[in-house]
Amino acid sequence: TPEAAKALTPVALAYLRARNADPMCSFGDFAAVSDVVDEPTAMILKKEVSDGIIAPGYSAEALEILKKKKGGKFIILEATKDYSPGDIEYREVY
């Protein structure tokens, strides 16, 4: 509804747009958010099929909502805020 759309924060709207770009590929995934997760974003995530989230922070309200997802088994990770990757990143594949 137009009223619901007006209540979306920039973070919630960005997540919705990214998720809806290809909703069929998102089962069994982790959400990665580049800003603090707020309550409107948590309310969207609450309804989505997902195994976890990583973000630089969470509002108190958002954290309470996400803690209840999947019966408390939803994985909530906080990214290191001052992480700076090296000039070259690599991965070993066996």
N, C-alpha and C positions, 0 to 999 in steps of 0.2 A: 504494500500500500504506500501511497505517497507520504503518509505520516510516519510510517516505519522507516522509510528511506531517509527522511529528514533527521531521524534520531541516530543515524549511523555516524560514528566518528571516522576520521580519515583512516585510522588503522583498520577498523572493521570493514570499511568500504574497500580498501586495498586487498584485504584477505578474501572478501567475497568475490571480487573481480578475478583474482588469481585462481581461486578454487573453481569458479564456474567456467573458466576457460577450457577445462577438460575434467569435468566431474567424474567421469568413469575411471580415470587412472588413479584416483585418490584413496582407494581402499587399502588399508593396512599401512598407512603412511604416517609420517610425522609432519606437523605444521611447523614452519620456520617463519618467525615474525621478526622484523628488524627494528621494532620499536616496542615500548612497554605495552603489554596486553592489558586492555581496559575492559570494563564490564560489558559493553556492547559486543566486543570481539569475542569474549568468553561465552556470551549467550549464543553466538553463531556456532562456535566450536562445540558447544554442548550438544548440538543437534547433529553434527557431522560424524561420519564414520572415520575414526582416526585413532592411532595408538598412542600418540604423544605430541608434545610441543616443545620447541626451544625458542626462547626469546631473551632479550637483555633484561627483562623485568616484568613484574605483574602487579597490578593494583591489588589491594587487599580483597576487594569484591571479586575480581576476576579469579584470584587464587582460590577463594572459597568455592566458586562455581566449578572450576576445573578439578578440584580435589574430589568432588562427588561423581565425576564422570567415570563410567565403566566400573561402578562400585568401588571407587578408590584406586583402581588399577591403571588409570590414565597416567602416563609418564610425563612429568613436568620438569624440564631442565632449564636452568638459567645460564645463559651464555656469559662468557667472560667479557666484561665491558671494555677492557683496555687491551684486548687481544690484537696483536699486529702480526700478520703472517709474514714469513720471510719472502725474499725476492723470488725464490723458487720453492714450489711445493711438489712433493712426489709421494708416490704410494707404491709399496711392493705388492705384487700380485703373484701368488704361488700357483 
